[in-house]
Amino acid sequence: MYDLAIIWDWLGFAVRWLHVITAIAWIGSSFYFVALDLGLRKSPHLPKGAHGEEWQVHGGGFYHIQKYLVAPDQMPDHLIWFKWESYATWLSGAALLMIVYWVGAELYLIDANKADLAVWQAILISAASLTIGWIVYDFLCKSGLGERPTALMLLLFVLLVIMSWGYNQIFTGRAALLHLGAFTATIMTANVFLIIMPNQRVVVADLKAGRTPDPKYGKIAKLRSTHNNYLTLPVIFLMLSNHYPLAFGTQYSWLIASIIFLTGVTIRHYFNTMHATGKGPHWTWAVTVLLFILIAWLSTMPGHDSYEDAEARALTPHEARFADAAGFEEAQDIVLGRCSMCHAREPVWEGMHWAPKGVFLETTSDITKHARDIYLQAGVSHAMPPANITDLPPEDRRKIIAWYRAGKS
C-alpha cells in the first residue's frame, strides 16, 4: 500500500539524487576551470589578446585550450555557457529544503527549547535568512573592499560565523548546519546568476557590436568566481553534516561549522597553489589536520537535553496525536525493547557511543516525534534494526504500521 508518507519519502529521495547529480556537475566544472586558469602558460605564438594556453590529454585525445583575458577580436560561432549546473543545483537544493525541513518543520526544523516558533514562523525565518547573506556580501563586494580581496574574505568569514551562531540559536542543530550550507550556496549561485553571467553577457554584446569590451567586467567576475571556489568544500561538508550527529548534535556545532570554512581555505589554497606553480604548500595539510582534531574535540561536548528533561517536556499537538492513537502503548513497548538500546542519550549497545543520526527513542516525546521515521524505517521497510539484529518480528512491524496510520487518520 502506497500512502502519502511513502510517496513523499521517494519524492525526497528523487530530489536529493537530482541535487547530488547537479552539484557534482557544478563542482566539477568549477574546479576544472580554476585549475585550468591557474595552469595557463605564456607562449610566444599566442594570438592577439590571448592571456595563456594549456595542452591537456584525456580519453585518448589532446586538447589545446587558450584563454583571452578580456575577449577575442571576434565573437566565435559556437560558445558554451556554464551556468545551468549552478542553477539546477540551487533549485534542487531549495526544493529539498522545502520537502525535508519545511514540510517536516515540527521534527527537523523547530527546536522548541531554543525558540518556540509556529511552523509558519520557522519557514519564514528559513526563507528570509537565505537572502540576507547575499545582500550583505554583495554590498561589501561593491564597496571599496572589492579592491582588497583578503579583507573582503575575512569579513565574509565573520558573516558566516555570525549566521552559524544565529541559526543555532533558533533551529535544531541539524537544520542550523544545513541552513548555513544553503545560506552559503545561495551566495555562490547568486554570484553566477547576478554577477558572473550578466558581466559575460556585456562582453559578448560588445563583441557583437564591434566594441572593445571593458576589462573590469572580467575582473569582477573573477573575484566572485574565486570566492565560490573557496566556499565549495565547506558547503559540501554542511550538506553532509545531517548524517553525523557529532557534527550537529553538540552545543558547539556552530563553532564546528565555522572552523570548517577555514579547512576549506587551507585545502583549496594547497590545490590552487599546486595548479599555479606545480607544487603545493604542504603546511596547509598540517593546519587542516589540526583544525579537524579541534573539530573532533568540540564534537564531544554535550549538546542535547537530559533524559529527565525530555521526559518532563510537554508534548506538542503533533506528538500528542500519536500518543493518543490506538496501538501506541504496544508500539512504544516495541521501540523501547528493540530500538532504544542504540537510540538513547547514553546508548547501552556495545561499541555504540552516540545515537545514530542523533535520533533518541527513549521517551514518549521521542517516540511520537519520530513516528513517521519509525513507520518508514521499522514498519514498511526493514532498514531498522540493522540486519534485524534485535530480531524484530513481522507482527511487531505490523503493529507499528497500524499505530502510525491510526495517528494519521
C-alpha positions as CSV (number, residue, x, y, z in Angstrom):
1,M,0.0,0.0,0.0
2,Y,1.4,3.4,-1.0
3,D,0.4,6.1,1.3
4,L,1.4,9.7,1.4
5,A,4.4,9.1,3.7
6,I,5.9,6.6,1.3
7,I,5.3,8.7,-1.8
8,W,6.8,11.8,0.0
9,D,9.9,9.8,1.1
10,W,10.5,8.7,-2.5
11,L,10.0,12.2,-3.8
12,G,12.6,13.4,-1.3
13,F,14.9,10.7,-2.5
14,A,14.5,11.7,-6.1
15,V,15.1,15.4,-5.5
16,R,18.1,14.5,-3.3
17,W,19.5,12.4,-6.1
18,L,19.0,15.3,-8.6
19,H,20.7,17.7,-6.2
20,V,23.7,15.4,-5.8
21,I,24.0,14.9,-9.6
22,T,23.8,18.6,-10.4
23,A,26.2,19.5,-7.6
24,I,28.7,17.1,-9.0
25,A,28.4,18.7,-12.4
26,W,28.8,22.3,-10.9
27,I,31.6,21.5,-8.6
28,G,33.4,19.5,-11.3
29,S,33.3,22.3,-13.8
30,S,34.2,24.9,-11.2
31,F,37.3,23.0,-10.0
32,Y,38.3,22.3,-13.6
33,F,38.2,25.9,-14.7
34,V,40.1,27.1,-11.6
35,A,42.8,24.5,-12.2
36,L,42.8,25.5,-15.9
37,D,43.0,29.2,-15.2
38,L,45.9,28.8,-12.7
39,G,47.8,26.4,-15.0
40,L,47.8,28.6,-18.1
41,R,51.2,29.3,-19.6
42,K,52.6,32.1,-21.7
43,S,53.7,31.3,-25.3
44,P,55.3,33.4,-28.0
45,H,52.8,32.1,-30.5
46,L,49.6,33.1,-28.7
47,P,47.0,35.0,-30.8
48,K,46.4,38.7,-30.1
49,G,44.7,39.2,-26.8
50,A,45.3,35.7,-25.6
51,H,46.4,35.5,-22.0
52,G,47.8,32.0,-21.9
53,E,47.3,28.4,-23.1
54,E,47.3,24.9,-21.9
55,W,47.7,21.5,-23.5
56,Q,45.8,18.6,-21.9
57,V,45.3,15.0,-22.6
58,H,42.2,13.0,-21.7
59,G,40.4,10.0,-23.1
60,G,42.9,9.3,-25.8
61,G,42.8,12.8,-27.3
62,F,44.8,16.0,-26.9
63,Y,43.1,19.4,-26.1
64,H,44.6,22.8,-26.9
65,I,43.0,25.5,-24.8
66,Q,43.6,29.2,-24.9
67,K,42.2,31.9,-22.6
68,Y,41.5,35.5,-23.6
69,L,41.8,37.8,-20.6
70,V,39.0,40.0,-21.9
71,A,37.7,38.6,-25.2
72,P,38.8,37.6,-28.7
73,D,38.6,40.1,-31.5
74,Q,35.6,38.4,-33.0
75,M,32.7,36.5,-31.5
76,P,33.1,32.7,-32.1
77,D,30.4,30.9,-33.9
78,H,29.8,28.4,-31.1
79,L,30.0,29.5,-27.4
80,I,29.3,27.2,-24.5
81,W,27.9,28.8,-21.3
82,F,28.5,27.1,-18.0
83,K,25.5,28.2,-15.9
84,W,22.8,25.6,-15.6
85,E,24.9,23.4,-13.3
86,S,24.8,26.1,-10.7
87,Y,21.1,27.0,-11.2
88,A,19.9,23.4,-11.2
89,T,22.0,22.7,-8.0
90,W,20.4,25.6,-6.2
91,L,16.9,24.9,-7.4
92,S,17.0,21.2,-6.5
93,G,18.6,22.1,-3.1
94,A,15.8,24.6,-2.4
95,A,13.2,22.0,-3.3
96,L,14.9,19.5,-0.9
97,L,14.9,22.1,1.8
98,M,11.2,22.6,1.4
99,I,10.5,18.8,1.3
100,V,12.5,17.9,4.4
101,Y,12.7,21.0,6.6
102,W,9.6,23.0,5.7
103,V,7.1,20.1,5.4
104,G,8.8,18.3,8.3
105,A,9.3,21.5,10.3
106,E,8.0,20.1,13.6
107,L,10.5,17.3,13.5
108,Y,13.6,18.6,11.7
109,L,13.4,22.5,11.8
110,I,11.9,23.7,15.1
111,D,13.6,23.2,18.4
112,A,11.1,24.5,21.0
113,N,13.8,24.5,23.7
114,K,15.6,27.2,21.7
115,A,12.7,29.1,20.1
116,D,9.1,28.1,20.4
117,L,8.1,29.0,16.9
118,A,5.0,28.3,14.9
119,V,5.6,26.3,11.7
120,W,4.9,29.4,9.5
121,Q,7.3,31.5,11.6
122,A,10.1,29.0,11.3
123,I,9.6,28.7,7.5
124,L,9.5,32.5,7.1
125,I,12.8,32.8,9.0
126,S,14.3,30.0,7.0
127,A,13.4,31.6,3.6
128,A,14.2,35.2,4.6
129,S,17.6,34.3,6.1
130,L,18.9,32.9,2.8
131,T,18.7,36.3,1.2
132,I,20.4,38.2,4.0
133,G,23.9,36.8,3.2
134,W,23.7,37.8,-0.5
135,I,22.6,41.4,0.3
136,V,25.4,42.0,2.8
137,Y,28.0,40.1,0.8
138,D,27.1,41.9,-2.5
139,F,27.3,45.3,-0.7
140,L,30.7,44.5,0.6
141,C,32.0,43.3,-2.8
142,K,30.7,46.5,-4.5
143,S,32.3,48.7,-1.8
144,G,35.9,49.7,-1.7
145,L,36.7,46.3,-0.2
146,G,36.4,44.9,-3.7
147,E,39.9,46.1,-4.2
148,R,41.1,44.4,-1.0
149,P,40.3,40.7,-1.5
150,T,41.9,39.4,1.7
151,A,40.0,41.9,3.9
152,L,36.8,41.0,2.0
153,M,37.3,37.3,2.6
154,L,37.9,37.9,6.3
155,L,34.6,39.9,6.6
156,L,32.8,37.2,4.7
157,F,34.1,34.7,7.2
158,V,32.9,36.9,10.1
159,L,29.4,37.0,8.4
160,L,29.4,33.2,8.2
161,V,30.3,32.8,11.8
162,I,27.5,35.2,12.9
163,M,25.0,33.3,10.8
164,S,26.2,29.9,12.1
165,W,25.7,31.1,15.7
166,G,22.4,32.7,14.8
167,Y,21.0,29.6,13.1
168,N,22.0,27.5,16.1
169,Q,20.0,29.8,18.5
170,I,16.8,29.2,16.6
171,F,16.8,25.8,14.7
172,T,17.7,22.3,15.6
173,G,21.4,21.5,15.3
174,R,20.8,19.5,12.1
175,A,18.8,22.3,10.5
176,A,21.2,25.0,11.6
177,L,24.2,23.4,9.8
178,L,22.1,22.6,6.7
179,H,20.8,26.2,6.6
180,L,24.3,27.6,6.8
181,G,25.2,25.5,3.8
182,A,22.1,26.7,2.0
183,F,23.0,30.3,3.0
184,T,26.5,29.9,1.5
185,A,25.2,28.1,-1.6
186,T,22.8,31.0,-2.2
187,I,25.7,33.5,-2.2
188,M,27.5,31.2,-4.7
189,T,24.6,30.8,-7.1
190,A,23.7,34.5,-6.9
191,N,27.3,35.2,-7.9
192,V,26.8,33.2,-11.0
193,F,23.2,34.4,-11.8
194,L,23.5,38.1,-10.9
195,I,27.2,39.0,-11.4
196,I,29.2,36.5,-13.5
197,M,26.7,35.7,-16.2
198,P,25.5,39.4,-16.7
199,N,29.1,40.5,-16.9
200,Q,29.8,37.9,-19.5
201,R,26.7,39.0,-21.5
202,V,28.0,42.6,-21.5
203,V,31.3,41.4,-23.0
204,V,29.5,39.3,-25.7
205,A,27.2,42.2,-26.6
206,D,30.3,44.5,-27.0
207,L,31.9,41.9,-29.3
208,K,28.8,41.6,-31.4
209,A,28.5,45.4,-31.7
210,G,32.2,45.7,-32.7
211,R,33.1,47.5,-29.4
212,T,36.2,46.7,-27.3
213,P,35.0,45.1,-24.1
214,D,35.8,46.8,-20.8
215,P,38.2,44.5,-18.8
216,K,36.6,45.5,-15.5
217,Y,33.7,43.0,-16.1
218,G,36.1,40.1,-16.3
219,K,37.9,41.3,-13.2
220,I,34.7,41.5,-11.2
221,A,33.6,38.1,-12.4
222,K,37.0,36.6,-11.5
223,L,36.7,37.8,-7.9
224,R,33.3,36.2,-7.4
225,S,34.4,33.0,-9.0
226,T,37.4,32.8,-6.7
227,H,35.1,33.2,-3.7
228,N,32.9,30.4,-5.0
229,N,36.0,28.2,-5.3
230,Y,36.9,28.6,-1.6
231,L,33.4,28.2,-0.4
232,T,32.7,24.9,-2.2
233,L,34.3,22.4,0.2
234,P,32.7,23.8,3.4
235,V,29.3,23.7,1.6
236,I,29.7,20.0,0.8
237,F,30.6,19.3,4.5
238,L,27.5,21.2,5.7
239,M,25.2,19.4,3.3
240,L,26.5,16.0,4.5
241,S,26.5,17.0,8.2
242,N,22.9,15.9,8.8
243,H,24.2,12.3,8.6
244,Y,26.6,12.9,11.5
245,P,25.3,13.8,15.0
246,L,28.8,14.5,16.2
247,A,28.8,17.5,13.8
248,F,25.3,18.9,14.5
249,G,24.4,17.4,17.9
250,T,26.6,19.4,20.3
251,Q,26.5,22.8,21.9
252,Y,29.4,23.9,19.8
253,S,28.0,22.8,16.4
254,W,28.0,26.5,15.3
255,L,31.7,26.7,16.0
256,I,32.4,23.4,14.2
257,A,30.7,24.8,11.2
258,S,32.7,28.0,11.4
259,I,36.1,26.1,11.6
260,I,35.1,24.0,8.6
261,F,35.3,27.2,6.5
262,L,38.9,27.6,7.5
263,T,39.7,24.0,6.4
264,G,38.1,24.8,3.0
265,V,40.5,27.7,2.7
266,T,43.6,25.6,3.6
267,I,42.7,22.7,1.3
268,R,41.8,24.9,-1.7
269,H,45.0,27.0,-1.1
270,Y,47.1,23.9,-1.5
271,F,45.5,22.8,-4.7
272,N,45.3,26.3,-6.2
273,T,49.0,26.8,-5.5
274,M,49.8,23.5,-6.9
275,H,47.9,24.2,-10.1
276,A,49.7,27.5,-10.5
277,T,53.3,26.5,-9.5
278,G,53.3,22.7,-9.8
279,K,54.0,22.4,-6.1
280,G,51.6,22.9,-3.2
281,P,52.5,24.2,0.3
282,H,52.4,21.1,2.5
283,W,52.0,23.1,5.7
284,T,48.3,23.5,4.7
285,W,47.7,19.8,5.3
286,A,49.2,20.1,8.8
287,V,46.9,23.1,9.5
288,T,43.9,21.2,8.1
289,V,44.6,18.2,10.3
290,L,44.9,20.3,13.4
291,L,41.7,22.1,12.7
292,F,39.9,18.7,12.2
293,I,41.3,17.5,15.5
294,L,39.9,20.6,17.1
295,I,36.5,19.9,15.5
296,A,36.6,16.3,16.8
297,W,37.3,17.6,20.3
298,L,34.5,20.1,20.2
299,S,32.1,17.4,19.0
300,T,32.5,15.6,22.3
301,M,30.8,18.4,24.2
302,P,27.2,17.5,25.2
303,G,24.5,19.2,23.1
304,H,21.2,17.5,23.9
305,D,18.8,17.6,26.8
306,S,18.9,15.0,29.5
307,Y,16.6,12.1,29.7
308,E,14.9,13.7,32.7
309,D,14.3,16.9,30.8
310,A,13.0,15.1,27.8
311,E,10.6,13.0,29.9
312,A,9.2,16.1,31.6
313,R,8.7,18.1,28.4
314,A,5.1,18.7,27.4
315,L,4.0,17.0,24.2
316,T,3.4,19.1,21.1
317,P,0.0,18.7,19.3
318,H,1.7,16.5,16.7
319,E,3.2,14.3,19.4
320,A,0.0,14.1,21.4
321,R,-1.9,12.9,18.4
322,F,0.3,9.9,18.0
323,A,0.5,9.3,21.8
324,D,-3.4,9.1,21.9
325,A,-3.6,6.9,18.8
326,A,-4.8,3.3,19.1
327,G,-1.8,0.9,19.5
328,F,0.6,3.5,20.9
329,E,1.4,1.5,24.1
330,E,2.2,-1.6,22.1
331,A,4.3,0.4,19.6
332,Q,6.1,2.1,22.5
333,D,7.0,-1.2,24.1
334,I,8.3,-2.5,20.8
335,V,10.5,0.6,20.2
336,L,11.8,0.6,23.8
337,G,12.6,-3.1,23.6
338,R,14.1,-3.2,20.1
339,C,15.5,0.3,19.3
340,S,16.3,2.3,22.4
341,M,19.4,0.4,23.4
342,C,21.1,2.3,20.5
343,H,18.8,5.3,20.1
344,A,19.5,6.6,23.6
345,R,21.2,9.6,25.1
346,E,23.6,7.1,26.6
347,P,23.5,4.0,24.4
348,V,24.0,0.6,26.1
349,W,24.7,-1.3,22.9
350,E,28.4,-2.4,23.0
351,G,30.6,-0.2,20.9
352,M,27.8,2.4,20.4
353,H,28.7,5.8,21.9
354,W,26.2,8.1,20.2
355,A,22.7,7.6,19.0
356,P,22.7,7.0,15.2
357,K,22.0,10.3,13.4
358,G,21.2,11.9,16.8
359,V,17.8,10.2,17.0
360,F,16.6,9.4,20.5
361,L,13.8,6.9,21.1
362,E,13.5,6.7,24.9
363,T,10.6,8.9,26.0
364,T,7.0,9.3,24.8
365,S,8.0,12.6,23.3
366,D,11.0,11.0,21.5
367,I,8.9,8.2,20.0
368,T,5.9,10.2,18.9
369,K,8.1,12.9,17.5
370,H,9.8,10.3,15.3
371,A,6.6,8.4,14.5
372,R,7.0,8.8,10.7
373,D,10.6,7.7,10.7
374,I,9.8,4.7,12.9
375,Y,7.0,3.8,10.5
376,L,9.2,4.1,7.4
377,Q,12.4,2.5,8.9
378,A,10.9,-0.3,11.0
379,G,7.4,-0.7,9.7
380,V,7.1,-0.6,5.9
381,S,10.8,-1.3,5.4
382,H,13.3,-3.5,7.3
383,A,16.0,-0.8,7.4
384,M,15.8,-0.8,11.2
385,P,17.1,-2.5,13.3
386,P,20.2,-3.0,11.0
387,A,20.2,-6.6,9.8
388,N,17.3,-7.1,12.2
389,I,19.9,-7.5,14.9
390,T,17.3,-7.3,17.7
391,D,15.1,-9.8,16.0
392,L,12.0,-7.6,15.4
393,P,9.3,-10.0,14.3
394,P,6.9,-9.3,11.4
395,E,3.9,-9.0,13.7
396,D,5.6,-6.2,15.6
397,R,6.3,-4.3,12.3
398,R,2.6,-4.6,11.5
399,K,1.7,-3.1,14.9
400,I,4.0,-0.2,14.2
401,I,2.3,0.4,10.9
402,A,-1.2,0.2,12.4
403,W,-0.2,2.7,15.2
404,Y,1.2,5.2,12.7
405,R,-1.8,5.0,10.4
406,A,-4.2,5.4,13.4
407,G,-2.3,8.5,14.4
408,K,-2.5,9.9,10.8
409,S,-6.2,9.2,10.4
